[in-house]
Amino acid sequence: MPRLLDLFCGAGGAGAGYHRAGFEVVGVDIRSQPNFPFEFHRQDALRVLAGDHDWPSGGALVDPDVYAAWAAEWQELDLGRFDAIHASPPCQASSALKSLWPDREHPELIPATRELLEATGLPYVIENVVGAALSEPVMLCGSMFGLRANGRQLRRHRLFECSFPTMRPPCQHRGQPVGVYGHGGGGDMTRGYKGTAAEYREAMGIDWATKAEIAQAIPPAMTEFIGGFLRAEVRRRSEVAA
C-alpha cells in the first residue's frame, strides 16, 4: 500500500479520503490532534519537509507555549518512507473572512510549502480555499459528490493544486444549501443557514471529530476523488523506476 504524508492534517478529513483511495496515511500538525484517525506526529510541517530543526516557520503560527511544547517533541520524519504528500497550509491569509480580524497576522505559507514540496521530488497536492494563490488548481465542490444533510446540499468549494493530471466534475448546485463553517459566516453559498453538529457530520462525511474540527476540514469525498489520480501517478512512477 502506498504511503501518504498528510501535512497540516487537522482532524483528518483529507487523510480519510486518501485512506479510502488506498493510501496508508501519516499525519503531521503543529497542534495536537487527538481525533486524527491514523498515525500522527506533532511536528512543524515545513520543518518536516525541510528536514531542518531550525526551520523558522512555527513561531509565526502559534503562541510561544504551543511552539515550545512542539519543539520538545521534535522527531525527524524520513521522507523516504512516503510515496506522495498532501499539504493544507493555514488558509486565513486567503480567506474572504480575514477582514473580520484586521489586526491578526496571517502568514502566507503556500509559496514556501510549494517550494519544499517540489524539492522532495514526490507527487504532491496543495489544498486551500477559493482565492488562495495556487497554480492551476482544480476546484471541487461538495455538490459534485452528492454530499448533503437533511435534504440540504453541501456547497463547499476547495482548490487543489496537483503535480499530476486530474479531472474536474461540474458543480451540481440544486435546492437549499447547508452551511458548514466556523466563525463569521458562510456567505452566499449557504444563504445564511448554518447546520447543526449532526448536519455537519452528515454533510461532510466525518463522524469522528468535533463540530469545530469539522468546520475546518474538507470532506473526505474530495481527497478520495483526488487520491484516485494520485494512486495512478504513484503507480506510473513505480513502473518507470522499474
Secondary structure per residue as TSV (DSSP state, phi and psi in degrees):
chain	resnum	aa	ss	phi	psi
A	1	M	-	360.0	128.9
A	2	P	-	-66.4	151.5
A	3	R	E	-108.2	135.7
A	4	L	E	-121.6	133.1
A	5	L	E	-94.8	119.6
A	6	D	E	-103.9	100.2
A	7	L	E	-91.5	145.5
A	8	F	T	55.2	50.5
A	9	C	-	-74.7	-21.6
A	10	G	T	57.4	-142.5
A	11	A	T	-85.8	-1.2
A	12	G	S	104.8	20.4
A	13	G	H	-60.9	-49.0
A	14	A	H	-65.3	-45.3
A	15	G	H	-59.1	-38.3
A	16	A	H	-63.0	-38.0
A	17	G	H	-65.9	-42.7
A	18	Y	H	-65.5	-35.8
A	19	H	H	-60.9	-43.0
A	20	R	H	-64.8	-27.4
A	21	A	T	-81.9	-2.6
A	22	G	T	106.0	18.9
A	23	F	-	-102.6	147.0
A	24	E	E	-84.9	124.4
A	25	V	E	-109.0	135.8
A	26	V	E	-125.1	123.8
A	27	G	E	-99.8	148.8
A	28	V	E	-134.6	130.7
A	29	D	E	-153.2	147.8
A	30	I	S	-75.4	-17.0
A	31	R	S	-105.7	150.8
A	32	S	-	-60.1	140.4
A	33	Q	-	-131.4	77.7
A	34	P	T	-63.8	-18.9
A	35	N	T	-96.8	-0.1
A	36	F	-	-62.3	127.3
A	37	P	-	-85.4	4.5
A	38	F	S	-130.5	-173.4
A	39	E	E	-56.5	133.6
A	40	F	E	-132.4	142.3
A	41	H	E	-130.1	126.8
A	42	R	E	-83.3	98.6
A	43	Q	-	-142.0	166.3
A	44	D	-	-84.3	119.0
A	45	A	H	-59.0	-42.4
A	46	L	H	-70.8	-32.5
A	47	R	H	-68.5	-35.1
A	48	V	H	-61.7	-45.1
A	49	L	H	-65.5	-39.6
A	50	A	H	-77.9	-20.9
A	51	G	T	64.4	32.3
A	52	D	-	-134.2	114.2
A	53	H	T	-63.6	-17.6
A	54	D	T	-98.8	8.9
A	55	W	-	-60.5	127.8
A	56	P	-	-91.8	25.2
A	57	S	-	-77.9	-39.7
A	58	G	G	-62.0	-38.6
A	59	G	G	-60.3	-25.8
A	60	A	G	-82.1	-11.7
A	61	L	T	-100.7	-28.4
A	62	V	S	-135.3	165.3
A	63	D	-	-72.1	160.7
A	64	P	H	-57.7	-37.3
A	65	D	H	-66.2	-42.9
A	66	V	H	-64.8	-42.4
A	67	Y	H	-65.1	-39.8
A	68	A	H	-64.0	-39.6
A	69	A	H	-64.4	-39.7
A	70	W	H	-62.5	-48.0
A	71	A	H	-58.2	-34.6
A	72	A	H	-68.5	-21.1
A	73	E	T	-101.8	7.1
A	74	W	-	-56.3	129.0
A	75	Q	-	-141.7	126.6
A	76	E	-	-70.9	134.4
A	77	L	-	-98.7	135.4
A	78	D	-	-83.9	109.9
A	79	L	G	-65.2	-18.0
A	80	G	G	-65.8	-12.5
A	81	R	G	-76.2	-13.1
A	82	F	-	-114.3	154.0
A	83	D	S	-105.6	-15.6
A	84	A	E	-162.6	162.2
A	85	I	E	-136.6	137.0
A	86	H	E	-115.6	140.1
A	87	A	E	-136.6	133.2
A	88	S	-	-123.2	76.2
A	89	P	-	-58.3	153.6
A	90	P	-	-50.7	137.4
A	91	C	-	-100.4	0.0
A	92	Q	T	-59.9	-32.0
A	93	A	T	-65.9	-23.8
A	94	S	T	-107.5	-10.3
A	95	S	-	-69.5	143.4
A	96	A	G	-65.5	-16.7
A	97	L	G	-88.9	-0.5
A	98	K	G	-62.6	-23.5
A	99	S	G	-68.1	-15.9
A	100	L	G	-71.1	-23.3
A	101	W	S	-129.4	68.9
A	102	P	T	-65.2	-19.3
A	103	D	T	-88.0	-6.4
A	104	R	S	-87.4	144.2
A	105	E	-	-87.0	129.4
A	106	H	-	-122.7	95.7
A	107	P	-	-61.8	139.8
A	108	E	-	-95.7	102.8
A	109	L	-	-102.1	-3.8
A	110	I	H	-62.8	-47.2
A	111	P	H	-59.2	-44.0
A	112	A	H	-65.6	-39.6
A	113	T	H	-62.2	-45.7
A	114	R	H	-61.8	-45.9
A	115	E	H	-58.7	-43.4
A	116	L	H	-72.6	-35.9
A	117	L	H	-63.9	-45.0
A	118	E	H	-60.2	-35.4
A	119	A	H	-67.9	-23.4
A	120	T	H	-71.9	-25.6
A	121	G	T	78.2	1.7
A	122	L	S	-91.3	152.4
A	123	P	-	-64.7	141.8
A	124	Y	E	-142.8	162.7
A	125	V	E	-132.1	133.9
A	126	I	E	-114.4	124.5
A	127	E	E	-110.6	141.7
A	128	N	E	-163.8	-178.3
A	129	V	-	-81.1	162.6
A	130	V	T	-60.4	132.0
A	131	G	T	105.3	-14.8
A	132	A	S	-71.1	151.8
A	133	A	-	-84.1	67.2
A	134	L	-	-96.2	157.1
A	135	S	S	-95.2	114.7
A	136	E	S	45.9	55.4
A	137	P	-	-75.6	157.2
A	138	V	E	-93.8	130.1
A	139	M	E	-98.9	125.8
A	140	L	E	-113.7	153.0
A	141	C	E	-134.0	144.9
A	142	G	G	-56.1	-29.9
A	143	S	G	-66.7	-22.9
A	144	M	G	-66.2	-22.6
A	145	F	G	-114.1	12.9
A	146	G	T	69.2	25.2
A	147	L	-	-77.7	131.7
A	148	R	E	-162.3	170.1
A	149	A	E	-149.0	129.2
A	150	N	T	50.9	40.7
A	151	G	T	79.6	-3.5
A	152	R	E	-98.2	141.8
A	153	Q	E	-90.9	140.5
A	154	L	E	-86.4	109.5
A	155	R	-	-107.3	79.2
A	156	R	-	-117.6	108.7
A	157	H	E	-93.4	134.4
A	158	R	E	-139.1	148.5
A	159	L	E	-101.7	143.5
A	160	F	E	-132.3	112.6
A	161	E	E	-89.6	119.4
A	162	C	E	-119.4	137.5
A	163	S	S	-87.1	19.6
A	164	F	S	-148.4	162.0
A	165	P	-	-68.3	138.4
A	166	T	-	-138.9	171.6
A	167	M	-	-123.2	163.0
A	168	R	-	-131.1	117.6
A	169	P	-	-74.8	159.7
A	170	P	-	-78.2	153.0
A	171	C	-	-62.4	153.5
A	172	Q	-	-128.3	50.9
A	173	H	-	-65.2	118.3
A	174	R	-	-150.0	145.2
A	175	G	S	70.5	-152.0
A	176	Q	-	-93.6	141.1
A	177	P	E	-91.6	161.0
A	178	V	E	-117.0	132.6
A	179	G	B	-89.6	129.9
A	180	V	-	-126.1	100.1
A	181	Y	-	-157.0	165.8
A	182	G	-	-91.0	-121.3
A	183	H	S	-79.3	158.1
A	184	G	S	98.7	-95.2
A	185	G	-	178.2	166.2
A	186	G	-	-94.6	-5.6
A	187	G	G	72.2	-166.0
A	188	D	G	-64.2	-25.9
A	189	M	G	-63.6	-27.3
A	190	T	T	-107.6	-8.1
A	191	R	T	53.7	32.3
A	192	G	T	81.7	0.7
A	193	Y	-	-95.1	114.5
A	194	K	B	-102.0	127.9
A	195	G	-	-72.1	163.3
A	196	T	-	-80.4	173.0
A	197	A	H	-58.4	-41.1
A	198	A	H	-64.9	-39.0
A	199	E	H	-69.4	-36.0
A	200	Y	H	-56.5	-50.6
A	201	R	H	-61.5	-44.6
A	202	E	H	-68.0	-47.9
A	203	A	H	-65.4	-40.2
A	204	M	H	-85.8	-17.3
A	205	G	T	72.0	33.4
A	206	I	-	-128.1	113.8
A	207	D	-	-117.5	9.2
A	208	W	S	-110.3	-3.7
A	209	A	S	-116.5	167.6
A	210	T	-	-77.4	166.2
A	211	K	H	-59.8	-42.6
A	212	A	H	-63.7	-39.6
A	213	E	H	-67.3	-40.4
A	214	I	H	-63.3	-37.1
A	215	A	H	-59.8	-27.6
A	216	Q	T	-95.4	-2.9
A	217	A	S	-93.1	175.3
A	218	I	-	-116.6	150.5
A	219	P	-	-63.8	134.4
A	220	P	H	-55.3	-27.0
A	221	A	H	-57.8	-32.3
A	222	M	H	-68.8	-47.5
A	223	T	H	-78.7	-20.6
A	224	E	H	-64.3	-40.8
A	225	F	H	-65.1	-52.3
A	226	I	H	-60.9	-36.9
A	227	G	H	-62.5	-28.6
A	228	G	H	-63.6	-42.8
A	229	F	H	-69.9	-35.3
A	230	L	H	-67.7	-40.0
A	231	R	H	-58.9	-41.4
A	232	A	H	-64.0	-38.1
A	233	E	H	-68.5	-41.6
A	234	V	H	-61.7	-42.4
A	235	R	H	-65.0	-42.1
A	236	R	H	-60.7	-45.1
A	237	R	H	-64.9	-37.0
A	238	S	H	-64.1	-39.8
A	239	E	H	-68.7	-38.3
A	240	V	H	-65.5	-41.5
A	241	A	H	-65.6	-33.3
A	242	A	-	-71.7	360.0
